[in-house]
């Protein structure tokens, strides 16, 4: 199993259009992911469909264990037919989001704009090659007001995917 070193930030304002810069540098994909019932960690299926990059479209099965900055992760590609067979198993625990992958210096920022009941929720993720790199990371100016939610389990996608969670309930206010 590999290791994922990742920080997550709650963006308190919608993502400014200026962030996207040159359209060719930004990849956009629609993500549908659901969580299988497990007692430890999380087990997820995901479909990622890329705008303007159909060769990148993928379905994956991912296992994650641990909490916070460093987690164990194993991800394998699965055929679309397998994803379609598993999809009914996660109908009570899924979410949809649009992901914008934006280059920022030596990093790739993944800006997630959640949909449906979680509409108005914006979370930025960034993966790192080391813990030191993660600790030294400085937010871009346009995200200076973001809140680090790396250690806050209520913002784990597994928990966001549960039914009856809305942006208003999560944040205590409308976005």
N, C-alpha and C positions, 0 to 999 in steps of 0.2 A: 504494500500500500504506500502511496506517495504522500507527501506533505504539502499542505496548502498554507501559505502565510498570507493573510489577507486582512485588510482593514475596511470597515464599512462606515459610511457617513450619511446621516440624514440631512438632506438638503432642505433648508427651511424656506427656500424660494424656488419657483420654477427655474428650469435651466435656461439661461439667457441664450438667445439665438447666436450671439457673437461667439459662443463657445465652439460652435460647429465649424467655424472657419471655412476652409476649402472642403466642399462636399466630398471630394474624392478621398480625403483623408479620414472620413468618418464612416464606419460601417454600422448599418442599422439592421437589427433583426427582431422578429416577433418571436417571443418565447412563450410556450405553454408548458408548464411543469406541474407534476403531481407527485404526492408522497404516499408511498406504500406503508401500511401499518407495521412498525417494528418497535421493539421495546428499548433498544439501545441505538443511539445515533440516528441517522436518517438514510432512507433509501428512496431515490427519486428517479422518475423517468422525465425526460425533457425532449421537446421538439423545438428546434431553432431553425427558423426560416429567414434567410438573409435577403434583404432588398438589394437588387442589382448584383447579387453574388450567389446564384442558385447552386453553384458547385460546392458551396460551403454548408448548404442545408444538412442538418444532422439530427439524428435521434440518439439519445444516450441513456444509459443506466448508470447512476452514480451513487456510491456509498460514501457517507461522511461520518466521522466519529470525532468527538471532542467539542470543545467550546472555545470561543474567543479567537485570539490572533493566530494560533497554530492548530490546525486540525489535520487528521488523517483523511486522505481522499483517494478513492479509486473510481475511475470513470472509463466506461467502455462504450464504443459505438454499438448500436443495435439496429437491425433492419427496421424499416418503417412498419412492416407487417407485424413484427413483435411489439413495437410501440402501440400499434392500433389494438392488438389483443390485450395489452396490459392497461390501456387507458380506462376502461370501465372500472378497474379496481381502485382508481384514485379519484373518482368523481366527487367524493366528499372532502377532498383535501388537495385542491389545485389552485393555481393562480396564473394570470396572464400579465405579461409586461412587454414593453418595447425597450430594447437595449440599444444604446448608442455607445459605440467603442470609439473613444476620442484620445488621440495621442497627446501626451503632456510631458515634455522633456523625455526622460528615459522610461517613462511609465505609460501604461495604457489604462486610461480611466474607463470604467464601465458604468454608464449612467442609466439607471433603470427607472422608467416611467411606468408605474403600475396602472392596471386597468380595472374596469368593473367596480366592485365594492371598494377597492383600494385606490380608485382614481384620485389623483392629486398627491399621491405619495411618490416622492423622488428619493432614491437612494443611490449613492455612488460607492462603487467598490474598486479596490486596487490591490492587485497581487504583487508580492515582493519575492526577491530571491533570498533574502535573509531577514532575521529579526532586526538587525541593526538598520538595514535599509528601511524597514517599515517604521521604526521609531524616528528616523531622520526625515521622513516624508513631511513636506510642507504643502498644505492645501493651496490650490490655485486661488488667486485673488477673488475671482467670481464666486468661490465657494467658501470664503473666509468665515461666514456665519454658520457653516455646517457643524453638526454635532457628531462626535465620534460615538458610534453605536456598536463598535466591534464586540464589546462585552455584554451587550444588552440582548438577552435571548428573545425578548418579545419581537425583535426585528429579524429574527432568523426566518428565512423563507418558509421553512417547515411550519412555523407558527403563524405566519401571515396567510398561509394557504388554508387554514382552518375556516370553516363556514362561520358566518356571523361576525367576522372581523371586518371592520370598515375603517377608513382613514379617520373619520370623526371619533370613533371609539378608541382607536390607537393613540391618536395625538391629543384627544380631549378638545378638539376644535376642528372646524372645517378648514380646509387648506386654502 
